């Protein structure tokens, strides 16, 4: 099984201060099915990560059972499924997804999309990304996700989802 080989992330209180670009305790980078994720802040209470989503990539409909999730779009446009509706979010938009809300996001544009994501509480999402790093089997991604409090909806259950 593929996974991240670096030191395990240990959750603790959120430290104060400024983390300069290219520095910091959390210099982790994950490759998850064509997306690149950079850890920005990890604590007991929240986990923030930046994403680079090339055209044609996306995360199918899923639910975070224990976390609220937020997206702040930096570049590009995301097509989002939010609790039964399809919407678009572009640069400067912030998307709020309470725990238990079925959601998905896709970059259906011609260029890269970038965003800052964060979840609260941090839960086991950072350790999930360690497990998903460089995996190529979507079924294994779904299986690992379920073990880390992220449940994917069955394929075909949401019209318009890839």
Secondary structure, DSSP 4 states (H G I P E B T S, - for coil): -----SPPP---PPPPS---TT-SS---EEEETTEEEEEEEE-SS-EEEEEEE-TT-EEEEEEESS-EEEEEEEES-EEEEETTEEEEE-TT-EEEE-TT--EEEE--SSS-EEEEEEEES-TTHHHHHHHHTT---HHHHHHHHHTTTEEEPPTTSSTT--
